[in-house]
């Protein structure tokens, strides 16, 4: 067994079915000592806020649901709270050990300028900072993805058709605002579409990168439509700004941890979404790639790095100090770092992750790593979950794999409907069965862990407006010829659901599916396969699901920099905004040992965020004590 702890170089040994060479690299991120951390989320009576104040307009009107953020100078942790109905904000009591000193404090809201201040915090005195926000004329850089989509021209059937084609063609990997925050004439938009059709999201072509067939086919239509919407002098967009959060949706505390970027190692992302006026981050310069998170039994967050690099496979964040430690597992040839994507925690505290086609095992206490590789041509990829029998389920391109940690053997479950694969999300229920999303085929596969039988659930929710009706006969013929919803990879025709990532309630009878293009969550009964759909309250795209110990369902809204909580008993959603934009959330994790707390990773800004929740009584007590 290879024990890493704090060894500084590498050793190569046979592990499972492959050879693992690894380097444990300590990434020296500046430590932040529990700044604004609510220890175990328990707030003592008569606690005082170290930093509080009001946010108002120049007319003196209070602004509710506005984020206020604070970061110690030259530190790596940012904490944010939101204003209440009176425009007041209150940071939670500081955790110990206390980090006193100079902080930058800022606030911003859509339609208003960003205001930056400073505060010297110490042990004995609370600091009051009041902000007055002025209107701005151009607020487009501050908008969420759904606000951009809602503003696109839709007065005619042709506009509706082009809007839908733009949605399913140009927002599969990023928010609509990444492109729409710029203006181009028709020739410029054609150039942008040509570029987008031939490169990956981060601007490089990669090996054997082929142009997007859909972008090439619709280039002229899209360029004409986008020129109408965002040409040099266009005034076609009619923005309807979302209401800011209120009540429960404005009582959360968000702590954001910087993760050193891959290219410069000890540098944070230069564009991280915390200043909305700068627009949406692009993930360039090594800032993109951090993907999934899981919490170990000591409260540390382990995060996967999904972009090719020679630097890191996993990163660990200690939320009590802000310190980040990187772990590099090298490929068999020893030339580069293995990539990682999904990660999960088993009932015994062991972490499992997929890496370069293999299944990785990590003991977070001893930091021992092991790799297990299925026989060729099978490989491991996508998300993971442990079933109720202790087996690990993980995706495979044409189905799913079940791994038995005791026997070290894989079992293969092949898709019932054969296509071009791309199993992405994988889940496992308490009865020992597996579930996986055939992302580009609108199918959720189901594998019986006892009999080996495979069945499937088709994602077909009732729609008030069938988006397929927007297609012309020529459109339908085109999508049929390229194999949409059959074997064409990430190509979707309007009307598709695209089940992306899913999660089985560990102590319940439901599997929850995030239908990406369908803008809904689907609940599958693990006994009957009966499916119920819960449409999102806003035009947004859910990427993944998670379930907490109270059976509340959580999803990350990638196009809106927000997470949503669904109460299955009432069908009601609560949406919690993040204080940064352009995060590109690809995963959501629940820390049931805490509040429960929620963790998400900012894929394009090399950051992770912990979301904690305050009750109305807790906030009122803090308000009463601090304001007196």
C-alpha positions in Angstrom: 0.0 0.0 0.0 1.3 3.5 -0.9 0.9 6.0 1.9 1.2 9.5 0.7 0.6 11.8 3.7 3.2 14.5 3.1 5.7 12.7 0.9 7.0 15.2 -1.7 7.8 13.0 -4.7 6.7 9.8 -6.4 6.8 6.1 -6.2 5.5 3.5 -8.7 3.8 0.4 -7.5 1.3 -2.1 -8.9 -2.2 -1.2 -7.7 -5.2 -3.2 -8.8 -4.9 -3.7 -12.6 -2.5 -0.9 -13.4 0.6 0.9 -12.3 0.2 4.2 -10.4 2.9 6.8 -10.3 1.9 9.8 -8.2 3.1 13.0 -6.8 1.5 14.6 -3.7 2.0 18.3 -4.3 1.3 20.8 -1.5 -0.1 23.9 -3.2 0.7 26.8 -1.1 -2.5 28.8 -1.1 -2.6 31.6 1.5 -4.3 30.3 4.6 -7.5 32.0 5.7 -8.3 31.2 9.3 -12.0 30.5 9.6 -13.1 33.9 8.3 -16.8 34.4 8.9 -17.2 30.6 9.4 -20.2 29.4 11.4 -18.7 26.6 13.4 -21.1 23.7 13.1 -23.7 26.2 12.0 -24.6 26.7 15.7 -25.0 30.4 16.6 -24.9 31.2 20.3 -27.5 33.5 21.8 -26.5 37.1 22.0 -23.8 36.6 19.4 -22.8 39.8 17.6 -22.1 40.3 13.9 -18.5 41.5 13.2 -19.6 43.4 10.1 -23.0 44.7 9.3 -24.8 47.6 7.7 -27.4 48.7 5.0 -27.6 48.8 1.3 -29.9 51.5 -0.2 -30.4 53.4 -3.5 -29.4 57.0 -3.8 -33.1 57.8 -3.0 -32.7 56.0 0.4 -34.8 53.0 -0.6 -33.6 49.7 1.0 -32.4 47.0 -1.4 -33.3 43.5 -0.5 -31.6 40.3 -1.7 -28.3 42.1 -2.5 -25.0 40.2 -1.8 -22.4 41.8 0.3 -19.0 40.2 0.2 -15.8 40.4 2.3 -12.3 39.1 1.7 -9.2 39.6 3.8 -6.5 41.4 1.9 -4.1 39.0 0.1 -6.2 36.0 1.4 -8.0 33.3 -0.5 -11.4 33.0 1.1 -14.5 35.3 0.4 -17.6 35.3 2.5 -20.9 36.7 1.3 -24.3 37.4 2.9 -27.5 38.9 1.5 -29.6 41.9 2.6 -33.0 41.5 4.2 -36.3 43.4 3.5 -34.9 46.5 5.3 -31.7 46.4 3.2 -29.7 45.3 6.2 -27.0 42.6 6.1 -25.3 40.8 9.0 -22.2 38.6 8.7 -22.2 35.6 11.0 -20.0 35.5 14.1 -16.3 34.9 13.3 -15.0 31.4 14.0 -11.9 30.8 16.1 -9.0 31.3 15.6 -9.9 34.8 14.7 -8.2 36.4 11.7 -8.3 40.1 12.3 -7.0 42.7 9.9 -7.9 44.6 6.8 -10.8 43.4 4.6 -12.1 44.5 1.2 -15.9 44.7 1.4 -18.1 45.2 -1.7 -21.7 44.9 -2.9 -23.4 44.8 -6.3 -26.8 44.3 -7.8 -28.1 44.0 -11.3 -28.8 47.5 -12.6 -26.5 49.2 -10.1 -22.9 50.0 -9.9 -20.5 47.9 -7.8 -19.3 49.7 -4.6 -16.0 48.7 -2.9 -15.0 49.7 0.6 -12.5 48.5 3.3 -12.9 47.5 6.9 -10.4 46.9 9.7 -11.8 44.0 11.8 -10.7 43.2 15.3 -11.8 41.1 18.2 -13.6 43.7 20.2 -15.4 46.1 17.8 -18.1 45.5 15.2 -17.7 47.4 12.0 -20.7 49.1 10.3 -20.5 49.7 6.6 -23.4 51.3 4.8 -23.6 51.3 1.0 -25.4 53.5 -1.5 -25.9 52.1 -5.0 -26.3 54.2 -8.1 -28.1 53.1 -11.2 -26.1 52.2 -14.3 -27.3 52.4 -17.9 -25.7 49.2 -19.3 -26.2 46.3 -16.9 -25.9 43.5 -19.5 -22.6 42.1 -18.1 -24.4 41.4 -14.8 -27.2 39.3 -16.3 -27.8 35.6 -15.7 -28.1 33.1 -18.5 -31.9 32.8 -18.2 -32.3 36.6 -18.3 -30.4 36.7 -21.5 -32.5 33.9 -23.0 -35.7 35.5 -21.9 -34.7 38.8 -23.6 -34.0 37.2 -27.1 -36.4 38.2 -29.9 -39.4 35.8 -29.9 -42.2 37.8 -31.6 -42.5 35.6 -34.7 -42.5 31.8 -35.3 -39.1 32.2 -37.1 -37.7 34.1 -34.1 -38.9 31.4 -31.7 -37.3 28.7 -33.9 -34.0 30.5 -34.0 -34.0 31.2 -30.3 -34.6 27.5 -29.6 -31.8 26.4 -32.0 -29.5 28.9 -30.3 -30.5 27.5 -26.9 -29.7 23.8 -27.7 -26.7 24.6 -29.9 -24.9 27.4 -28.2 -25.5 26.9 -24.5 -24.7 23.2 -24.0 -21.3 24.0 -22.3 -21.7 27.5 -21.1 -24.2 30.3 -20.3 -25.8 32.3 -23.0 -24.3 35.4 -21.7 -20.7 34.3 -22.5 -21.5 35.0 -26.2 -24.3 37.5 -25.9 -22.3 39.9 -23.6 -20.5 41.0 -26.9 -21.8 42.7 -30.0 -20.9 41.8 -33.6 -22.2 42.5 -37.1 -23.4 39.5 -39.2 -19.9 38.8 -40.5 -18.5 38.9 -37.0 -21.1 36.5 -35.7 -20.3 34.1 -38.5 -16.7 34.2 -37.5 -17.6 33.5 -33.9 -19.8 30.6 -34.9 -17.0 29.2 -37.0 -14.7 29.4 -34.0 -17.2 27.8 -31.7 -17.8 25.0 -34.1 -14.1 24.0 -34.2 -12.7 24.5 -30.7 -13.5 23.3 -27.2 -15.0 25.6 -24.6 -11.5 26.8 -23.4 -10.4 27.8 -26.9 -8.2 24.9 -28.0 -9.0 22.3 -30.6 -7.7 19.2 -29.0 -6.9 15.9 -30.7 -9.0 15.2 -33.8 -11.5 17.9 -33.0 -14.2 17.8 -35.6 -16.5 20.8 -36.4 -20.0 20.9 -34.9 -22.3 19.7 -37.7 -25.2 21.6 -36.2 -23.4 24.9 -35.9 -22.2 24.6 -39.5 -25.7 23.8 -40.8 -27.4 26.7 -38.9 -24.6 29.2 -39.2 -26.3 31.6 -41.6 -29.6 31.5 -39.7 -27.9 31.9 -36.3 -25.7 34.8 -37.5 -28.7 36.7 -38.9 -30.7 36.1 -35.7 -27.8 37.1 -33.4 -27.1 40.2 -35.5 -30.8 41.2 -35.0 -30.4 40.6 -31.2 -26.8 41.7 -30.6 -25.7 43.7 -33.6 -23.6 46.9 -33.2 -26.7 49.1 -33.0 -29.4 46.5 -32.1 -32.1 47.4 -29.6 -34.1 44.2 -30.0 -33.5 42.8 -26.5 -36.2 43.5 -23.9 -34.8 42.6 -20.5 -37.1 41.5 -17.7 -34.9 41.4 -14.6 -35.6 38.7 -12.1 -36.8 39.8 -8.7 -34.0 39.6 -6.1 -34.2 36.9 -3.4 -36.4 37.4 -0.4 -37.0 35.6 2.9 -35.4 32.1 3.2 -33.7 32.6 -0.2 -31.8 35.6 1.2 -30.6 34.1 4.5 -27.8 31.9 3.3 -24.1 32.4 3.8 -21.7 31.6 0.9 -18.0 31.0 1.6 -15.9 30.8 -1.6 -12.4 29.2 -1.6 -9.9 30.0 -4.3 -8.1 27.0 -5.8 -4.7 27.7 -7.4 -4.9 27.5 -11.1 -3.1 24.8 -13.1 -0.8 27.0 -15.2 0.6 29.1 -12.5 0.1 26.8 -9.5 0.1 29.4 -6.7 -2.0 32.1 -8.5 -5.7 32.5 -8.3 -7.9 33.0 -11.3 -7.5 36.6 -12.6 -11.2 36.7 -13.6 -13.3 34.8 -11.1 -16.8 36.2 -11.5 -16.8 38.2 -8.2 -16.9 41.5 -10.1 -20.0 41.4 -12.3 -19.0 44.4 -14.4 -16.2 42.3 -15.9 -18.6 39.9 -17.4 -18.7 36.1 -17.4 -15.3 34.2 -16.9 -14.1 32.1 -19.9 -12.0 29.6 -17.9 -8.9 30.5 -19.9 -5.3 30.8 -18.5 -5.7 27.6 -16.6 -8.7 28.7 -14.5 -11.1 26.1 -15.9 -11.4 22.4 -15.0 -12.3 21.9 -11.4 -15.4 19.8 -11.5 -17.0 17.6 -8.7 -16.8 17.8 -4.9 -17.3 15.5 -2.0 -16.9 16.0 1.8 -14.9 13.5 3.8 -15.8 12.6 7.4 -13.4 15.3 8.7 -15.2 18.0 6.7 -12.5 18.4 4.0 -13.7 19.0 0.5 -12.1 16.8 -2.2 -12.4 18.2 -5.7 -11.6 16.6 -9.1 -9.6 18.3 -11.9 -11.1 17.4 -15.3 -8.9 19.4 -17.7 -5.7 17.9 -19.1 -2.7 19.2 -17.2 0.6 18.1 -15.7 -0.2 19.5 -12.3 -3.1 17.9 -10.4 -5.7 15.2 -10.4 -7.4 16.1 -7.1 -7.5 19.0 -4.7 -8.4 19.0 -1.1 -9.7 22.1 0.7 -9.6 22.5 4.5 -12.6 24.8 5.1 -11.3 25.6 8.6 -8.1 27.2 7.2 -8.7 27.7 3.5 -5.5 25.7 2.7 -5.6 23.8 -0.6 -3.5 20.7 -1.2 -3.1 19.1 -4.7 -2.6 15.5 -5.5 -1.2 14.3 -8.8 -1.7 10.7 -10.1 0.3 10.2 -13.2 -0.7 8.3 -16.4 0.9 4.9 -17.0 3.6 6.5 -19.1 4.5 8.9 -16.3 4.3 12.0 -18.5 1.2 13.8 -17.3 -1.4 14.0 -14.6 -4.5 11.8 -14.7 -7.7 13.7 -15.1 -10.6 13.1 -12.7 -14.3 13.8 -13.1 -16.8 12.3 -10.7 -16.2 11.6 -7.0 -18.3 10.1 -4.2 -18.1 8.9 -0.6 -19.0 5.4 0.6 -20.6 4.6 3.9 -17.2 3.7 5.4 -15.7 7.1 4.5 -13.7 5.9 1.5 -13.7 8.1 -1.5 -14.2 6.8 -5.0 -13.5 8.7 -8.3 -13.1 8.0 -12.0 -9.7 8.8 -13.6 -8.5 8.2 -17.1 -10.8 5.2 -17.6 -10.0 3.6 -14.2 -11.8 3.6 -10.8 -9.8 5.4 -8.1 -10.0 4.6 -4.4 -8.8 7.1 -1.7 -8.7 6.7 2.0 -8.9 10.4 3.1 -7.4 9.6 6.5 -4.2 7.8 5.4 -4.2 9.4 1.9 -3.6 5.9 0.4 -4.6 5.6 -3.3 -5.5 2.5 -5.3 -6.6 2.1 -8.9 -8.9 -0.5 -10.5 -9.2 -0.8 -14.3 -11.9 -2.9 -16.0 -11.0 -5.2 -18.8 -10.7 -3.6 -22.2 -12.5 -2.2 -24.1 -14.6 -1.2 -21.0 -13.6 2.0 -19.2 -14.9 4.1 -16.3 -16.3 7.6 -16.7 -18.9 10.0 -15.3 -20.4 10.3 -11.9 -20.5 7.6 -9.2 -22.6 6.5 -6.2 -22.5 3.7 -3.7 -25.6 1.4 -3.5 -27.2 0.1 -0.4 -25.1 -3.1 -0.6 -21.8 -1.3 -0.6 -21.1 -1.6 -4.3 -19.9 1.3 -6.4 -21.8 2.2 -9.6 -20.1 4.3 -12.3 -20.8 5.2 -15.9 -19.5 3.5 -19.0 -19.9 4.8 -22.6 -22.5 2.2 -23.5 -24.1 1.5 -20.1 -22.8 1.3 -16.5 -20.4 -0.7 -14.3 -20.9 -2.1 -10.9 -17.7 -2.6 -8.8 -17.5 -4.8 -5.7 -14.9 -3.5 -3.3 -14.6 -6.9 -1.6 -14.0 -9.1 -4.7 -12.4 -6.3 -6.7 -14.6 -7.3 -9.7 -16.6 -5.3 -12.2 -20.0 -6.2 -13.6 -21.1 -4.7 -16.9 -24.7 -3.5 -17.6 -25.1 -2.6 -21.3 -27.7 -0.2 -22.6 -31.0 -1.8 -23.7 -31.3 0.7 -26.5 -28.0 0.8 -28.3 -26.7 4.2 -29.6 -23.5 6.2 -29.4 -23.5 6.0 -25.7 -22.3 8.9 -23.6 -23.6 7.7 -20.3 -22.9 10.7 -18.0 -24.8 10.6 -14.7 -24.8 7.4 -12.7 -26.6 6.7 -9.4 -27.3 3.7 -7.2 -30.3 3.1 -4.9 -30.6 1.5 -1.5 -31.8 -1.9 -2.9 -28.5 -2.4 -4.8 -29.6 -1.3 -8.3 -27.9 1.1 -10.7 -29.3 4.0 -12.7 -27.7 5.9 -15.5 -28.5 8.7 -17.9 -28.2 8.1 -21.6 -27.7 11.9 -22.0 -28.2 12.2 -25.7 -31.0 9.7 -26.0 -33.6 10.9 -23.4 -33.3 7.6 -21.6 -32.5 6.6 -18.0 -31.1 3.1 -17.8 -31.9 0.8 -14.9 -29.7 -2.2 -13.9 -31.0 -4.8 -11.4 -28.0 -5.5 -9.3 -29.3 -9.0 -8.4 -30.6 -10.4 -11.7 -28.4 -8.3 -14.1 -31.5 -7.3 -16.1 -31.5 -3.9 -17.8 -34.6 -1.8 -18.3 -35.1 1.8 -19.2 -37.2 4.9 -18.4 -37.9 7.4 -21.2 -37.9 11.0 -20.3 -41.2 12.3 -21.8 -42.7 14.9 -19.5 -46.0 16.7 -20.6 -45.2 20.0 -22.2 -47.4 23.0 -22.4 -45.5 24.0 -25.6 -43.8 21.2 -27.5 -40.6 22.8 -28.7 -40.4 20.2 -31.5 -43.4 22.1 -33.1 -40.9 25.0 -33.9 -39.0 22.8 -36.4 -39.6 23.0 -40.1 -39.7 19.8 -42.2 -36.2 20.5 -43.3 -35.1 20.8 -39.7 -36.6 17.5 -38.8 -34.9 15.8 -41.7 -31.6 17.3 -40.8 -31.7 16.2 -37.2 -32.8 12.7 -38.3 -29.9 12.4 -40.7 -27.3 13.4 -38.1 -28.7 11.0 -35.6 -30.0 13.3 -33.0 -31.3 11.5 -29.9 -29.7 8.3 -31.3 -26.0 8.3 -31.9 -24.7 11.8 -32.5 -23.1 12.8 -29.2 -23.8 16.3 -27.9 -26.4 17.2 -30.5 -30.0 17.8 -29.6 -33.0 18.9 -31.4 -35.6 21.1 -29.8 -37.9 19.1 -27.5 -35.1 16.9 -26.1 -34.9 16.4 -22.3 -31.2 15.4 -22.0 -31.1 13.7 -18.6 -27.7 14.8 -17.4 -26.8 13.8 -13.9 -28.9 11.9 -11.3 -28.9 10.8 -7.7 -30.7 8.2 -5.7 -32.0 9.0 -2.2 -29.9 6.8 0.0 -32.7 6.2 2.5 -35.7 6.7 0.2 -37.4 5.2 -2.8 -36.7 7.8 -5.5 -34.0 8.5 -8.1 -33.9 12.2 -9.0 -32.9 13.2 -12.6 -31.8 16.6 -13.9 -33.3 17.0 -17.3 -31.0 19.6 -18.8 -32.9 20.8 -21.9 -36.2 19.9 -20.4 -35.7 22.4 -17.5 -37.2 20.0 -15.0 -36.4 17.5 -12.3 -37.8 14.0 -12.7 -38.6 11.6 -9.8 -38.4 7.9 -10.6 -39.9 5.5 -8.2 -37.3 2.7 -7.7 -40.1 0.0 -7.4 -42.6 0.9 -10.1 -40.4 3.1 -12.4 -43.3 5.6 -12.4 -42.0 9.1 -13.2 -43.1 12.5 -11.9 -41.8 15.8 -13.3 -41.2 19.0 -11.4 -40.7 22.0 -13.8 -38.3 24.6 -12.7 -39.9 28.0 -11.8 -37.5 29.8 -14.1 -36.2 29.1 -17.6 -33.0 27.5 -16.5 -30.9 24.3 -17.0 -30.5 21.9 -14.1 -27.2 20.0 -14.3 -27.1 17.5 -11.4 -29.1 16.4 -8.3 -28.4 15.6 -4.7 -30.6 14.6 -1.8 -30.0 15.5 1.8 -30.9 13.6 5.0 -34.2 15.4 5.1 -35.1 14.1 1.6 -34.9 17.7 0.2 -33.7 17.6 -3.4 -30.9 20.0 -4.6 -29.9 20.9 -8.1 -27.4 23.3 -9.5 -28.6 25.8 -12.1 -25.6 26.3 -14.4 -27.1 29.1 -16.5 -28.1 31.1 -13.4 -25.2 30.8 -10.9 -27.6 29.4 -8.4 -28.7 26.3 -6.6 -32.3 25.3 -6.1 -33.9 23.2 -3.3 -37.1 21.2 -4.1 -39.4 20.1 -1.4 -40.9 16.9 -2.8 -43.9 17.1 -0.4 -45.0 20.5 -1.7 -43.4 20.7 -5.1 -42.1 24.1 -4.2 -38.6 25.3 -5.2 -36.4 27.8 -3.3 -33.6 29.3 -5.3 -30.4 30.5 -3.7 -28.2 32.8 -5.7 -24.4 32.8 -5.6 -22.5 36.1 -5.1 -20.4 35.4 -8.3 -21.3 35.0 -12.0 -20.2 32.6 -14.7 -19.4 29.8 -12.2 -20.5 27.1 -14.6 -21.6 24.7 -11.9 -21.4 21.0 -13.1 -22.1 19.2 -9.8 -23.7 19.7 -6.4 -22.8 17.9 -3.1 -24.5 17.7 0.2 -22.6 17.7 3.5 -25.0 15.9 5.8 -22.6 16.0 8.7 -23.3 19.8 8.9 -26.4 21.9 8.5 -26.8 20.2 6.0 -24.5 22.4 3.9 -24.2 22.5 0.1 -21.0 22.5 -1.9 -20.6 23.5 -5.5 -17.5 24.0 -7.7 -16.9 26.9 -10.1 -15.6 25.2 -13.1 -14.5 28.3 -15.0 -13.1 30.3 -12.0 -11.1 27.6 -10.1 -13.1 28.1 -6.9 -15.4 26.1 -4.6 -18.3 27.4 -2.6 -19.8 26.2 0.7 -23.4 27.3 1.2 -24.8 27.4 4.8 -28.3 28.3 5.9 -29.5 30.5 8.7 -33.0 30.3 10.2 -35.1 33.4 10.6 -34.7 33.2 14.3 -30.9 33.0 14.1 -30.8 36.0 11.9 -33.2 38.0 14.0 -31.2 37.3 17.1 -28.0 38.4 15.4 -29.8 41.5 14.2 -31.2 42.4 17.6 -27.8 42.0 19.4 -25.7 43.7 16.8 -27.9 46.8 16.2 -28.1 47.6 19.9 
